[in-house]
Amino acid sequence: MKLWRALLFLGACADRPAAAPANVSLDVPPLGGGAADGGSTELVPSEVPPGPPVTECFARIHGPDRQLVNGVAAARDGRIAVVGTSDVRPDFDDGAADAGAGGSGSFVIVYNAHCRPLWHAWYPGTSTLRAVAFDDDGSLIIAGSAVTAIDFGVDGGALPPAGSDDVVVAKLNATYGIVFAKRFGDVGMQRASTVAVDATGNIYLGGIFWGTLTFGCPASSIAAGARKFLAKLDPRGDCVFERSLKGTGTSDFRQIAVERSGAVIAAGIDAPNAFVDRIDANGEDGWHHTEPARGFANIALGPSGDVFLVAGMTIARLRGADGAEMWRRPHAGVLGPAGIAATMPGGVVVSGTTFFTRLDANGEPLYAENLVHSQMLAVVATTPTNGTVMAGSVRTPTMLAGTSFTTDDGRDDAFVLVLSK
């Protein structure tokens, strides 16, 4: 007997705005860059045990005013990377003396598998880092947008603005030295909202734009006014292809997943529907799927190449070869989903502003938990040992998966939580 309706939650009504664009490292890449505590130990997945998850570790990103998480990625060596924004320089609990300094900005922090901080960077100014991924060599790619100058540490200093929001992308090596940092845009608004990396280190950016946008390809197929873009950069940051995506409605580009073949699965909103597109390794159109949605559409690429989609009030599994629907299930998250990640051997984890749940390969629930209105799960990833990394924010002292969270001042403090499954 199916237990879907009995086990899935009734999302609590919330009195807060929806989360910032959610981004997830959808495919955990092969090992690169050393183990979380030094060395080069590759972690392996385990079977999902019955019962609720156990908290392995957690960390806070806190301080006065708001700290929000926008993206999370997990590497095969256990490291966890998080990007987000803060109204002040946040406290990462790593002993930094300048925590709490005034002025807003964006941050990236890397933890080991036990949630201990390894490294962080703070980028002051008007910017929003929205996405993060690891490549096969253990390098870190971060992406988002910036209005003011932003300094990633490249020769020549801060990258100056071109106009309004501009796309920014930076690559750091496994020891967090800068490899490249680039900025793209004009006087209009351009924002990268998702990033992914393929097996050879090519970088894929997706986002939205107004005006004119190019990443430096000799032949661009980004149509002016198309609103959604996809760009492929080589490991040095040079353009391989750039193009716009279908649709003319109110648009949002949410997530990218990359197959081992180099084909791209892209998902987002083209109001009033969600879309999922498959684009081959040369940037040419493949299959196209649409789904009624209420402003949310996120995807995860499963180990078999199938696509897990959460959009509106639905979770579905699509066949990777042609986009055909394999199954669909309802969900009751009031504010909609915020993150999705595939698990081994073929299930999925979904997090939302009022819930999180884990499903098996057939869409049957393994675990579900309601959240109170003061919690917001923005992003989710799966670890190489088949655990779950969740990140978001809390506004009041609360419990999540048996773990107690507090806040500094009753505003949003961010957290990272690693669960056993």
N, C-alpha and C positions, 0 to 999 in steps of 0.2 A: 504493500500500500504506500502511495506517495505521501510524504510528510510535508510537502512544500507549504501548504497553507497553514498547517498547524505550527510549524517551526519558525517561519519567517515573521518578522517583527511587524509591528504597527509603528511607523516612524512618528516620533513625538513632534508636535508643531514647534516651530522655532521662531524666535523673535529677532533673528539676525540676518544679514545679507548672505547670499550664496558665496561659496568659496571662490578664491581666485582660480584661474584656469589650472586644472590638475594635470600633472605630468608624471609619468612613471617610466622607469627603465623597464621596458616590457620583456626584453630578452636578456637574461643574465649572461654576459659574454664569457668566453673562455678565460682561464686564469691569466693574469698579468699583473706585474707590479709588486709581487711579494705578499706574504701573509699579513694578516692584520697586526700581528705582534712581531713582525720581522720574519725572514725566511720566505718560503714559497710553497706553503701547504695549500693544496686545493681541497675544498670542502665538497662533500658529496650529498645528494638528496637522500632523505629517508622516507619511509612510508608514513602516512598521516595516522596517528593513533586516535582511538575514539575519545569522546569527551571534549570538554572545553580546552582552549589553549592555555598554556602556562607562560607567564611573563619571564623571559630570559634576562632582559635588562631594559632600562629606559634612561633617557636623558632629557634635560630641560634646556630651552633657549629662552631666556627670560630677561626682564628688566622693566623700567617704567614704560608706560604707553603700550603699543601693540607690537607683537612679533608674530609674523605669519609665515608658514611654510608653503611653498608652491611646488616643489619637486623633490623626489627622492630616487636614489638608485642604489642597488646592491651589487657588489662584485663577487666573483667566485671565491676570492680569498677572504670574504667575510666583511670587507670594509663597506661602510654605508656613507653615502654622500647626500647632503641636504642643502637645498637653496631656498632662499626666502627674502622677505623684506622686514624692516623694523623702523619704528619712529625714532629710535636712538640706537647707538651701538650696543648690541645685546651682550648679555653675560652668557658665555658658553660653558661655564663651570670648569674652565681650563687654567684659571689663575691669571688671566690677562688683567693688567692694571687699569686699562682704559675703558672697561665695561661701563655703560651708562652715559658715555659722553654724548653731548647733544648733536642733533642733526640726523635726518633720515638717511637710509641707504639700503643696499642689498648685501647679503652675506652668502658664503658657502662654507660648510663645515664638513669634515670627514671624521667618522668614528671607526674604531675597530669593531670586531664582532661582539665585543662586550660593552658597547656604548661608551667607551672611553674616548675623549677627543684626541685626535692625532694631529690635526691641522685645521686652521680656519683663515678666511680672508674677509675683510670688510671693505666695501666699496661705497664711500659716502657720496651723497648727491641724489638727484631724482632719477632713480633707476629701479627696474624690477627684473630680477633673475627668476625665470619661470621654469626652467628645465635643466636637467643634469643627466649625464650618462657616463659610464666607463667604457673604454675600448679594450681590445684584446691585450694590449701592452700595459694595461693598468693606468693609462692616462685618463684624465678627467676632462670632460667637455661640458661647459656651462653656457647657457643661452638665455636671452630675454630682450629687454629694450632699455634705452636710456634717453633721457631728455637733456641732461647736463653732461659735461665731460666726465668720462669714467676712465680710471687708471688701473689697468690689469698688470702693470709692471713691464710692458714692452719697451724696447728702445724707442726714444722719441717722446715718451711721456704719455699723458692722458689722451684718449681718443676724443677729438672735439665733436660737438653736435653738428648735424647737417641741417636741422630744422626742428621739427617736433620730435616725437618718439622715433628712435632709429633702432634697427635690429643690431644686437651685439652678440658676438660669439667668441669664446676663448677656449683654448686647449692648454692644459697643464700636464706635465709628464708625471710619472709615478711618484716622484719626490716633490711634486707641486711647483716645479719651475715652469715658467711660462714658455710655451712653444709658439703660439701665435695668438693674437687678439685682433678682431676686425669689427668694423662698424659699417652698416649699409643703410642708406635712406636718402630722402630729400626733404623738402619743407613739409611734406605730408606726414601722416602717422604710419609707422611700420613697427610691428611687434612680432618677435619669435615667441611661440607659446609651447613648442615641443621640439625635442632633439632625440636622435637615435644614431647608432653607429653600427656599421656592418662588420663582417669578419675580417676584412682587409683594412679597416680603419677609416673608411669613408664616412663622412658626417652628413646627416640629413636634417634639414631645418624645415619646420612648418610654422606658419603664422598667418596674420592678416595685415592688410596694408591699404592705405589710401594714397593716391598720387602715383609716382613712378618709382619702381624698385628694380635694381639689378645687383647681382652678386659677382659680376665681372665675366660672365660667359660671353664668348664671341657672338653667339646667336641666342638671344633670349626669347622665350615664349611666355613671359609674364605679361599679360594684357593689362593695360592701364585700366583701373577701376574694377578689376576682377575680384579684389578683396582677399582671396586666399592664395598663398604661394607655397611652393615646395622647391627647395634647393638642395642639390647634392654637392658637397665640397670634398676634395681629396684630403688625405691626412695632413697636408701642409696648409689647408684652408683655401686652396684655389678651386674655382668653380668648375664642376663637371657638367651639370645641367641645371637649369632653372625653368620653372613653368608655373602657370596659374592652374587652379583646379576648377572643376565644373561648378555651376550655380551662380545665381545672380541675386539671391535673397539676402536677408540679414544673416551674416556669416560669422562663424567662429571655427577655428582650427584647433582641435583638442589634442590629438595624439598621433604618433607615427610608430609603427613597428616595421622592422626590416627582416625579410626572409634571408636564409643563407644564400639564395640565388641572387640577392641584391634587389629583388622586387620589394616595393614599399606598400604597406597597408596604411592608409590615412583615414582619419575619422574626424568628424566635426559636425557643425550645424549649418545648414542652409535652410533657414526658416521657411515653412513650419516643420521641416523634417530634419532628422539626422542623416548623415551620409557616411558610407564606408567605400573607399575606392582602392582598387589594386592597380598599381602602376609598375610596369616592368623596370628592369635594371637600366634601361636606356631612357626612361622617363616617358614611355608611351602608355596610353590608357589600356587598362584591362577591364575587369568587371566592376560594376557599380551597384551598390545596394543603398536603398533609402528606408527610413524607419521613422514613424511618427515620434516626436520627442518634445520635451518641455524644456529645452535649453541645455540639455546634457547629452553628450555622446562620447564614450571612451572605449578603447579597445585593448585587448591583450592577445599576443600571438602565442598559441599553445605549442607544446613540443612536437606535435604531429603536423604543424602548419595550419591548423584550423584557427579561426578568429573568434574570440569571445568579445561580444559587444554588449555594453550596457547603455541604454538610451531611453529617456523618458521613464516609463514605469516598467521596462522590460529588460531582461537579461536573455541573450540569445547566443547560440553557437552557429557560426557560418563555416561552410566548407572552404578551405583555403584555395582550392583549385578553381572554383567557379562562383563562390559567394552564396551557394545554395544554403538555405536554412536547414539545420540539423535538429535543433530544438529551441524552444523559447519558454521562459518562465516569467511570471509577474513578480514584481517586488513592491513594497509599500513604503519606501523612503519618501517622506513628504517633500523634502527639498531636493530630491533627486540624488543620483550617485555622484561621487567625486573622484574615485580611483578604482582601477581594476588591474589585476596581475594574474598571470597564469601560474599554475603549480604543477609539480610532478606527482603522478604520471599523466595528468591531463585535466585537472580541475581548475578552479578559479577562485580568487578572493576578490570581493567587492567591498569597498568602503564608501560611506556617504556621510552627509552632514548629520544624520540621525541614527546611523546603524553601521555595522559591518557583518559580513557573512562569508562563509566558505562553502563552496559547492563541489561536488564530484564531477567527473567527466560527463555524466548524464544530466547534470543540472539539479541533482538532488542535494538538499542542504546537509552539511556535516556539522555546522555550528552557526549560530546567529546571536547577536546581542544588540539590544536597543541602547541608545545613548540618550542622555538628558540634553535639554536645549542649550546648555552652556558648553557643549563639546562640539568640535567640528573636525572631522577626519578629512583632510584635504587630499592626501595621496597615500598610495600603498605600493609595496613591492614585495617580491618573495626572495628569500635568502637561498644560497646554494644548498643548505641542509633542509630545504622545504619549509622553513619557517616563514613568518610574515613580518614585514616592517611596515608600521603605520606611523604617519606623522600628521600633525594638525595643531589645533590650539584649544585651550580651555580658558573660560572666563571666570569661573568660580571653582573652589575646591570640589573635586569630584573623583569618581572611581571609573576606571576603564580596564576591563579584563583582570579585575582583582587588584589593580595598581592604583594607589592614591596620587592625585595630582593637585598641586596648589598653584596659586598665582601671586605675583608680587603686589599688584595694585587693583585687582578686580577687572583688569582689561585683558586682552588676549595675550597669553604666554604660549609659546610653541613647545612641542614635545616630540620626541622620537621614541617609539615603543617597539621592541622586538619580542615576538611571540613564538612559541614552540611550533605552531602550525597556523 
